[in-house]
Amino acid sequence: MEVLKAIETRRSVRKYKPVPIPDSDLRKILEAGRFAPSAGNKQPWGFVVVRDADRRKKLAEAARNQMWTADASAILAVFGDPTVPGAYIRWLERDPMIAVENMILAAWSLGYGTCWIGAFDEYKVRMLLGIPDDRKMICLLPIGIPAETPEAKPRRVFKEIFHDERFGSPLEI
């Protein structure tokens, strides 16, 4: 899938088929995150890949009982890692978010759905997955074969978002 088409058509998926993702596809998705840009190329991120059904269920419970997340083939727990040599503390949240977006688009291009999960009990996730306290928890990301085709959500119009040279002057291209 072309990257612009993936960006345009991607949807947040909240229903998954109970089918595992082949390791080769999961690897492609994860590699897309690994190749994401980061401030100073420090790559201050880490991911715990959870495929075990019982552990996915416990993560879903920790995600404020969003039990549909447990139906995904895998759930990534994403964190910023300040222990990476030279990591910029200012970018500990932003850089992993860029990596996640790369993975979201890669997953979509391969036919998989995802949904960014920011509502979770950080303590429970840390305990379940052994993530140290000095890591900055970012999100959970379920990945799986969609069992639904969500409709596109409305988007703000171009001229409300983009300004020409100065704020308040809508870009007309």
N, C-alpha and C positions, 0 to 999 in steps of 0.2 A: 504494500500500500504506500502510496506517495505521502510524504510527511504532511503536506498541507491538507490533504484529504483526511488523514488521521486526526489532525487538529480540529477540522471542521465537523467531523462526524462522531467524534468520541463522546460517549455518554457515561454517566455514573451508573453502574449496574449494582442492583441490590437483590438479585435473584440469580442463583448459579445452579448449573446442572451438576449432579454428583459424579463427575468424571475427572480423573486426575490429569494434570498438565504433564505432557512428556518432558522428561528432564532436559532434552535438547531445546525445547521452547522456553522452559523456565530459565535455562542458562542464557539464552538470547536476551530475555527481559532483564535479567540481573546485569548482564554485560552492558546494556544500554545505560543503566544507572552508574556503573563503574566508569564509563566514558564521559560522564557529564562534566561540564566545566565547573570550576570552583575557584574561589579567590586565591591567587597565588599558586594554583594547582595543588593545594594542600590536601584536598579530598578528605575533609574531616567528617566522614560518615561511617556508619556501620549498620548492618541489617541482620536481624535474626529471621531466618526463613522457617516457617512453621507449616509442616505438612501433616503431622499426626492429627487424626480426627479428634481425639480426646483433648489434646492441647488447643486445637482450634476452637473447640467448644468453650474451654475455659477462657480463652482470649475474648470470645464473643460475650461471655458473661462480664468480663472485665471492661468491655466496651459498652457499658451501661445496658447490658442485655440486648444488644443488637444481634440477635441470634442468627439472622440471615448470613452474617459474615462467616459463620462456621461452615456454611455450605460451599464456600469457595475452596478450590483445590489447595491453595496456599495462602497464608497470611504473612506479610512482612511486617516486622516491628522495626521502625526506622528511628535512628538516633544520631545526634551530632556527637562527635568524639573529640574532646579537647586534648586527649593524650597523643594525637597525631602530631609529630614534630612540626613546629612552626604554625600550628593551627591558629587561625584568627578567631578569637572568641566572638567578635562581632558577627561572624558569618556562620556560627555553629548551627543556626536554624535555617538560614537561607540556602546554604550550599546543599544540605541533604534534600531540601525541597526541590531544588533543580534536578537532582538525581532521581527523585520520585517521579517528577513530571516526565523525564526521559523514559522511565520504566512504564508509566501509564500509557504513553504513546506507543511504545514498542509492543506492549501487551495488546492494545487495540488493533495495531497493524497486523498482528498475528491471529486475531479473532477472539481474543480474551477480553473480559471485562474487569474493571477495577472500581473502587470507590474509596476516596480519601476519607479516613476515619480519624477525627480529632477528639472525639468524645470518648475518653477511656479513663479508668482508674490507673494512674501511672504506677502507684505502689504495687498493685496487683500484677500488672504487666511485668514490672521489674522482678518481682518475686518468682513469677511463673517461668520467666525466661533467663533469669540470672544476670540481668543487665545491671552493671554497677551504678551506684548513685551519682558518680561524676559524669555520666553520659547524659546528654540532653535529649529527652524523649520528644519525638516530632509527631509521629502518626503511626497508625496501623494501615496496611494496604492489602485488602483481600484481592486475590487474583483467581479468576476461574472462567469457565465457559458460560457465557450468559444464557439464562433461562428466560430472559425478557429482552425486549427492544424498546428502551425508554424513548419517549419523544424528546425532541430538542427543546430546551428551555429558552425563553426569550433573552435576547442580548440587547444591551444598550446600543443606541445608534452611534455610528462612527464619529459624527461631528460633536457629540457630547463628550467624547473621550480624548480625541486628538486635537491638539492646539497647534496653530501655525506660527512658529517663531516666538510667540509670547502667549502666556495664559490668557484665555478669554477670546482668542481669535480662532474660530473653528478651522480646522484643516479641510480644504476643499480640493481633494484629488480623487 
